[in-house]
Amino acid sequence: MGIHTLTDFFKWYTIFAGGIYISTALMLIFAPDFVYRTQSRWFKISREIFDISIYAYLGFFKLIFILFVLLPYLALLILQ
């Protein structure tokens, strides 16, 4: 696998994972009550615990996205 193929893979991986992160964040910004109602049907959880867990999820996702998706892509761009 060449460096150009790997760079293309990480480019599309960055776009895909970034799209998932942005769509999740937008959903939680503009429709938090809808998301809570939907999730509380499946899991018995209080609103406070839900807010904390969603905040932790977004932070963890952003950290993983930056470390394992964005930084390798930027490093591959520098190497080209």
DOMAR-102519 format. One record per residue (C-alpha): x, y, z; residue in three letters; residue number from 1. Coordinates in steps of 0.02 Angstrom, whole numbers, plus 50000, padded with zeros to 5 digits. Layout:
PT     u     v     w  aa   i
PT     X     Y     Z ALA NUM
...
This chain:
PT     u     v     w  aa   i
PT 50000 50000 50000 MET   1
PT 50076 50164 49946 GLY   2
PT 50077 50328 50039 ILE   3
PT 49952 50403 49917 HIS   4
PT 49828 50263 49946 THR   5
PT 49848 50281 50133 LEU   6
PT 49825 50469 50121 THR   7
PT 49666 50446 50019 ASP   8
PT 49601 50321 50146 PHE   9
PT 49631 50441 50291 PHE  10
PT 49555 50585 50192 LYS  11
PT 49391 50492 50171 TRP  12
PT 49400 50423 50347 TYR  13
PT 49420 50601 50413 THR  14
PT 49271 50661 50311 ILE  15
PT 49163 50514 50367 PHE  16
PT 49208 50522 50552 ALA  17
PT 49198 50712 50554 GLY  18
PT 49025 50702 50476 GLY  19
PT 48968 50582 50610 ILE  20
PT 49036 50695 50747 TYR  21
PT 48960 50853 50674 ILE  22
PT 48790 50772 50645 SER  23
PT 48787 50703 50822 THR  24
PT 48837 50870 50896 ALA  25
PT 48706 50963 50793 LEU  26
PT 48572 50840 50843 MET  27
PT 48616 50864 51026 LEU  28
PT 48622 51054 51008 ILE  29
PT 48458 51077 50915 PHE  30
PT 48353 50930 50977 ALA  31
PT 48416 50875 51149 PRO  32
PT 48242 50838 51216 ASP  33
PT 48201 50728 51067 PHE  34
PT 48363 50629 51090 VAL  35
PT 48330 50611 51276 TYR  36
PT 48150 50551 51249 ARG  37
PT 48208 50426 51119 THR  38
PT 48347 50357 51228 GLN  39
PT 48246 50356 51388 SER  40
PT 48124 50235 51307 ARG  41
PT 48262 50106 51299 TRP  42
PT 48362 50150 51454 PHE  43
PT 48294 50210 51620 LYS  44
PT 48408 50358 51650 ILE  45
PT 48385 50528 51728 SER  46
PT 48408 50686 51627 ARG  47
PT 48561 50739 51728 GLU  48
PT 48650 50573 51700 ILE  49
PT 48602 50579 51516 PHE  50
PT 48676 50753 51495 ASP  51
PT 48838 50701 51581 ILE  52
PT 48855 50543 51477 SER  53
PT 48821 50634 51313 ILE  54
PT 48949 50768 51357 TYR  55
PT 49075 50631 51399 ALA  56
PT 49035 50540 51236 TYR  57
PT 49064 50696 51131 LEU  58
PT 49227 50734 51220 GLY  59
PT 49290 50556 51201 PHE  60
PT 49238 50549 51018 PHE  61
PT 49328 50714 50983 LYS  62
PT 49485 50653 51070 LEU  63
PT 49487 50489 50974 ILE  64
PT 49447 50580 50811 PHE  65
PT 49592 50701 50832 ILE  66
PT 49719 50571 50890 LEU  67
PT 49680 50426 50774 PHE  68
PT 49602 50507 50621 VAL  69
PT 49649 50689 50598 LEU  70
PT 49830 50686 50656 LEU  71
PT 49880 50536 50549 PRO  72
PT 49799 50619 50398 TYR  73
PT 49892 50781 50429 LEU  74
PT 50055 50685 50452 ALA  75
PT 50030 50596 50288 LEU  76
PT 49995 50761 50201 LEU  77
PT 50158 50830 50269 ILE  78
PT 50254 50677 50207 LEU  79
PT 50191 50696 50029 GLN  80
